[in-house]
Amino acid sequence: MVLRTVKYGETSLIVTLYTELFGIQSYMVQGVRTTTRKGPGKANLFQPSAQLDLVVYHNELRHLQRIKEFKWAVLYQSIFFDVLKNSVALFMVELLQKCLKQPEPNPELYYFIEDAFLHLDASNGQVLANFSLFFILHLAGFFGFRIQDDYDEENQWLDLKEGQFVPEHPEHPYVLEGNYSFLTSQLLRVQQPEELIQLPLNQDTRRTLLQAYLSFYALHVPDFGEMKTLAVLQTVLG
């Protein structure tokens, strides 16, 4: 999974990838920005969120690895061309960049990410509109701070610092209540993205929830900072 691409020299790229076997790694990819008689270079394969099949040289002592062979693992039908889907994809990629700090592999996380982008590519309507909420809530579990879904009549306040529903308003401001708390509980129970069609949220509700979930991440991920893709995502989803 491509997370970030930086131009290097006149023809090469340095690419940050999340891989199944080695976790997050950086690779030098040479000569992919050149155009020859055979056609244009292959830099377009390294767009953020692209899923690739790779043959790599891996040396644990090196910070920058090298790629021997690469090709599409998945050819998306619409993520790279649909403005809405691409905005959601770039938001998801930035979120991953902020959370993935160490290079160790995590196959379950890798497969979750892989599957999420395939579902995004096939999504539309309410599923697409709510997709970022689904992803941000369920991703947290892989980093050890998933919100515990113990919402009920007695526990109606969501304490974002503690990551759980509580029986009374916390003394701090990091809290969701009322319908926002209830909807979070419903989102946590979604197992497959297609189920998001059952949650017809409006623009204001999605914005409030997304901002609250980002605050939740900021409380649990060191140096989380601001999400640069948030403004674009909110604009295109309307």
Order of alpha helices (4+ residues) and beta strands (2+ residues): beta-beta-beta-beta-beta-alpha-alpha-alpha-beta-beta-beta-alpha-alpha-alpha
